[in-house]
């Protein structure tokens, strides 16, 4: 199941909220992310779809 983030084109760029970094990033930064599933900047509502981040309690080092 992917999480869809709407791309913000206001202010002279294409930015999107990144759940991993906890801040807005330029859409170009999404290209290198292993969680990226799809980018559609040509859609009526441009978006980035990615896998949701793993909850911190699920990390192996915290599960012990």
DSSP file (Angstrom, degrees, kcal/mol; ACC not computed):
  #  RESIDUE AA STRUCTURE BP1 BP2  ACC     N-H-->O    O-->H-N    N-H-->O    O-->H-N    TCO  KAPPA ALPHA  PHI   PSI    X-CA   Y-CA   Z-CA
    1    1 A X              0   0    0      0, 0.0    51,-0.7     0, 0.0     2,-0.2   0.000 360.0 360.0 360.0 125.0    0.0    0.0    0.0
    2    2 A X  E     -A   51   0A   0     49,-0.2     2,-0.5    47,-0.0    49,-0.2  -0.602 360.0-133.4 -95.5 155.7    1.5    3.3   -1.1
    3    3 A X  E     -A   50   0A   0     47,-3.6    47,-2.4    -2,-0.2     2,-0.5  -0.924  20.9-143.3-105.5 132.7    1.1    6.7    0.5
    4    4 A X  E     -A   49   0A   0     -2,-0.5     2,-0.5    45,-0.2    45,-0.2  -0.846  13.0-167.8-103.5 131.3    0.3    9.6   -1.9
    5    5 A X  E     -A   48   0A   0     43,-3.2    43,-2.5    -2,-0.5     2,-0.3  -0.974  20.3-129.1-118.4 127.4    1.8   13.0   -1.4
    6    6 A X  E     -A   47   0A   0     -2,-0.5    11,-0.4    41,-0.2     2,-0.4  -0.568  24.2-123.7 -76.7 134.9    0.5   16.0   -3.4
    7    7 A X        -     0   0    0     39,-2.5     2,-0.6    -2,-0.3     9,-0.2  -0.647  16.2-142.3 -81.7 132.0    3.2   18.1   -5.0
    8    8 A X  B     +C   15   0B   0      7,-3.7     7,-2.6    -2,-0.4     5,-0.1  -0.857  21.8 175.8 -95.9 117.3    3.2   21.8   -4.1
    9    9 A X    >   +     0   0    0     -2,-0.6     3,-0.7     5,-0.2     2,-0.2   0.360  44.8 109.0-102.7   3.8    4.1   23.9   -7.2
   10   10 A X  T 3   +     0   0    0      1,-0.2     3,-0.3     2,-0.1     5,-0.1  -0.540  68.1  37.1 -80.7 147.4    3.6   27.3   -5.5
   11   11 A X  T 3  S-     0   0    0     -2,-0.2    -1,-0.2     1,-0.2     3,-0.1   0.626 128.6 -67.2  88.9  14.1    6.7   29.4   -4.8
   12   12 A X  S <  S+     0   0    0     -3,-0.7     2,-0.3     1,-0.3    -1,-0.2   0.626 110.1  65.6  88.1  13.2    8.6   28.5   -7.9
   13   13 A X  S    S-     0   0    0     -3,-0.3     2,-0.6    -4,-0.2    -1,-0.3  -0.899  79.6-105.1-150.8-179.2    9.4   24.8   -7.4
   14   14 A X        +     0   0    0     -2,-0.3    13,-2.7    -3,-0.1     2,-0.3  -0.929  48.5 167.7-116.5 104.5    8.0   21.4   -7.1
   15   15 A X  E     -CD   8  26B   0     -7,-2.6    -7,-3.7    -2,-0.6     2,-0.3  -0.844  14.1-174.5-121.9 154.8    8.0   20.3   -3.4
   16   16 A X  E     - D   0  25B   0      9,-2.4     9,-2.7    -2,-0.3     2,-0.4  -0.991  33.9-101.9-146.2 148.3    6.5   17.5   -1.5
   17   17 A X  E     - D   0  24B   0    -11,-0.4     2,-0.6    -2,-0.3     7,-0.2  -0.591  33.5-152.9 -73.5 127.7    6.3   16.5    2.2
   18   18 A X  E  >> - D   0  23B   0      5,-2.6     4,-1.8    -2,-0.4     5,-0.9  -0.905   9.2-162.8-105.4 117.2    8.7   13.7    3.0
   19   19 A X  T  45S+     0   0    0     -2,-0.6    -1,-0.1     1,-0.2     5,-0.0   0.782  90.7  53.4 -70.4 -24.6    7.7   11.5    5.9
   20   20 A X  T  45S+     0   0    0      1,-0.2    -1,-0.2     3,-0.1    -2,-0.0   0.903 118.4  33.1 -74.9 -41.1   11.3   10.1    6.3
   21   21 A X  T  45S-     0   0    0      2,-0.2    -2,-0.2     4,-0.0    -1,-0.2   0.646  99.9-133.3 -89.6 -15.7   12.9   13.5    6.5
   22   22 A X  T  <5S+     0   0    0     -4,-1.8     2,-0.3     1,-0.2    -3,-0.2   0.796  75.0  73.7  69.7  28.1   10.0   15.2    8.3
   23   23 A X  E   <S-D   18   0B   0     -5,-0.9    -5,-2.6    -7,-0.1     2,-0.3  -0.959  91.5 -78.4-157.6 170.2   10.1   18.2    6.0
   24   24 A X  E     -D   17   0B   0     -2,-0.3     2,-0.3    -7,-0.2    -7,-0.2  -0.592  49.0-175.2 -75.7 139.7    9.3   19.4    2.5
   25   25 A X  E     -D   16   0B   0     -9,-2.7    -9,-2.4    -2,-0.3     2,-0.2  -0.909  33.5 -93.4-131.0 160.4   11.8   18.4   -0.1
   26   26 A X  E >>  -D   15   0B   0     -2,-0.3     3,-1.9   -11,-0.2     4,-0.5  -0.522  37.7-120.9 -68.9 141.1   12.3   19.1   -3.8
   27   27 A X  H >> S+     0   0    0    -13,-2.7     3,-1.4     1,-0.3     4,-0.6   0.808 111.1  68.0 -56.6 -30.6   10.7   16.4   -5.9
   28   28 A X  H >4 S+     0   0    0    -14,-0.3     3,-1.0     1,-0.3     4,-0.4   0.826  90.9  62.0 -58.9 -30.9   14.1   15.7   -7.5
   29   29 A X  H X4 S+     0   0    0     -3,-1.9     3,-0.8     1,-0.2    -1,-0.3   0.756  92.5  65.7 -66.4 -23.5   15.2   14.3   -4.1
   30   30 A X  H X< S+     0   0    0     -3,-1.4     3,-1.8    -4,-0.5     6,-0.3   0.781  83.0  76.8 -68.1 -26.4   12.6   11.6   -4.3
   31   31 A X  T << S+     0   0    0     -3,-1.0    -1,-0.2    -4,-0.6    -2,-0.2   0.823  96.8  44.4 -56.3 -34.4   14.3   10.0   -7.3
   32   32 A X  T <  S+     0   0    0     -3,-0.8     2,-0.4    -4,-0.4    -1,-0.3   0.425  87.9 109.7 -91.4   1.7   17.0    8.5   -5.1
   33   33 A X    X   -     0   0    0     -3,-1.8     3,-1.3    -4,-0.2    -3,-0.0  -0.639  61.4-147.7 -84.2 129.7   14.7    7.2   -2.4
   34   34 A X  T 3  S+     0   0    0     -2,-0.4    -1,-0.1     1,-0.2    -4,-0.0   0.677  97.4  60.7 -68.4 -15.4   14.2    3.4   -2.2
   35   35 A X  T 3  S+     0   0    0     16,-0.1    16,-2.5    -5,-0.1    -1,-0.2   0.568  77.0 117.9 -87.1  -8.9   10.6    3.9   -1.0
   36   36 A X  E <   +B   50   0A   0     -3,-1.3    14,-0.3    -6,-0.3     3,-0.1  -0.356  29.1 165.8 -62.7 132.7    9.6    5.7   -4.2
   37   37 A X  E     -     0   0A   0     12,-2.9     2,-0.3     1,-0.3    13,-0.2   0.700  61.8  -7.1-112.6 -41.2    6.9    4.0   -6.2
   38   38 A X  E     -B   49   0A   0     11,-2.0    11,-3.4     2,-0.0     2,-0.4  -0.979  44.7-163.1-161.8 142.2    5.6    6.6   -8.7
   39   39 A X  E     +B   48   0A   0     -2,-0.3     2,-0.4     9,-0.2     9,-0.2  -0.999  11.3 177.8-125.8 128.1    5.9   10.3   -9.6
   40   40 A X  E >   +B   47   0A   0      7,-2.5     7,-1.7    -2,-0.4     3,-0.5  -0.821  11.9 163.2-132.4  94.6    3.3   11.9  -11.8
   41   41 A X  T 3  S+     0   0    0     -2,-0.4     5,-0.2     5,-0.2    -1,-0.1   0.559  75.3  61.7 -85.5  -8.8    3.9   15.6  -12.4
   42   42 A X  T 3  S+     0   0    0      3,-0.1    -1,-0.2     5,-0.1     4,-0.1   0.462  79.7 107.6 -95.1  -3.0    1.5   15.6  -15.4
   43   43 A X  S <  S-     0   0    0     -3,-0.5     3,-0.4     1,-0.1    -3,-0.0  -0.261  87.3-107.5 -70.0 161.8   -1.6   14.6  -13.5
   44   44 A X  S    S+     0   0    0      1,-0.3     2,-0.5     2,-0.0    -1,-0.1   0.895 122.9  28.5 -55.5 -40.2   -4.4   17.1  -12.8
   45   45 A X  S    S-     0   0    0     -5,-0.0    -1,-0.3   -39,-0.0    -3,-0.1  -0.914  99.6-137.1-119.3 100.0   -3.2   17.0   -9.2
   46   46 A X        +     0   0    0     -2,-0.5   -39,-2.5    -3,-0.4     2,-0.3  -0.247  33.7 172.8 -61.2 144.0    0.6   16.1   -9.4
   47   47 A X  E     -AB   6  40A   0     -7,-1.7    -7,-2.5   -41,-0.3     2,-0.4  -0.953  34.4-140.3-149.7 164.4    1.7   13.6   -6.8
   48   48 A X  E     -AB   5  39A   0    -43,-2.5   -43,-3.2    -2,-0.3     2,-0.4  -0.998  20.1-159.7-125.2 131.5    4.4   11.3   -5.5
   49   49 A X  E     +AB   4  38A   0    -11,-3.4   -12,-2.9    -2,-0.4   -11,-2.0  -0.948  21.3 158.3-114.4 133.4    3.6    7.9   -4.3
   50   50 A X  E     -AB   3  36A   0    -47,-2.4   -47,-3.6    -2,-0.4   -14,-0.2  -0.950  46.2 -88.8-146.0 164.8    5.9    6.0   -1.9
   51   51 A X  E     -A    2   0A   0    -16,-2.5   -49,-0.2    -2,-0.3     3,-0.1  -0.544  53.8-107.4 -71.0 141.5    5.9    3.2    0.6
   52   52 A X        -     0   0    0    -51,-0.7    -1,-0.1    -2,-0.2     3,-0.1  -0.370  39.9 -97.6 -67.8 151.1    5.1    4.5    4.1
   53   53 A X        -     0   0    0      1,-0.1     2,-0.2    -3,-0.1    -1,-0.1  -0.369  41.9-103.8 -66.3 149.4    8.0    4.6    6.6
   54   54 A X        -     0   0    0      1,-0.1    -1,-0.1    -3,-0.1     5,-0.1  -0.539  41.0-105.1 -72.0 135.2    8.3    1.7    9.0
   55   55 A X    >   -     0   0    0     -2,-0.2     3,-2.0     1,-0.1     4,-0.4  -0.332  26.5-121.6 -60.1 144.4    7.1    2.6   12.5
   56   56 A X  G >  S+     0   0    0      1,-0.3     3,-1.3     2,-0.2     6,-0.2   0.820 110.7  62.0 -59.8 -32.0   10.0    3.0   14.9
   57   57 A X  G 3  S+     0   0    0      1,-0.3    -1,-0.3     5,-0.0    -2,-0.1   0.663  97.4  61.0 -69.5 -12.8    8.8    0.3   17.2
   58   58 A X  G <  S+     0   0    0     -3,-2.0    -1,-0.3     4,-0.0    -2,-0.2   0.573  75.0 113.5 -89.5 -10.1    9.2   -2.2   14.3
   59   59 A X  S X> S-     0   0    0     -3,-1.3     3,-1.6    -4,-0.4     4,-1.1  -0.422  72.6-129.1 -64.9 133.3   13.0   -1.6   14.0
   60   60 A X  H >> S+     0   0    0      1,-0.3     4,-0.7     2,-0.2     3,-0.5   0.842 105.8  56.4 -53.5 -39.4   14.9   -4.8   14.9
   61   61 A X  H 34 S+     0   0    0      1,-0.2    -1,-0.3     2,-0.2    -2,-0.1   0.744 112.1  43.2 -68.9 -20.1   17.2   -3.0   17.3
   62   62 A X  H <4 S+     0   0    0     -3,-1.6    -1,-0.2    -6,-0.2    -2,-0.2   0.586 101.4  69.2 -96.7 -12.0   14.2   -1.7   19.3
   63   63 A X  H <<        0   0    0     -4,-1.1    -2,-0.2    -3,-0.5    -1,-0.1   0.687 360.0 360.0 -80.8 -18.5   12.2   -5.0   19.2
   64   64 A X     <        0   0    0     -4,-0.7    -1,-0.2    -3,-0.1    -2,-0.1   0.483 360.0 360.0 -73.2 360.0   14.6   -6.9   21.6
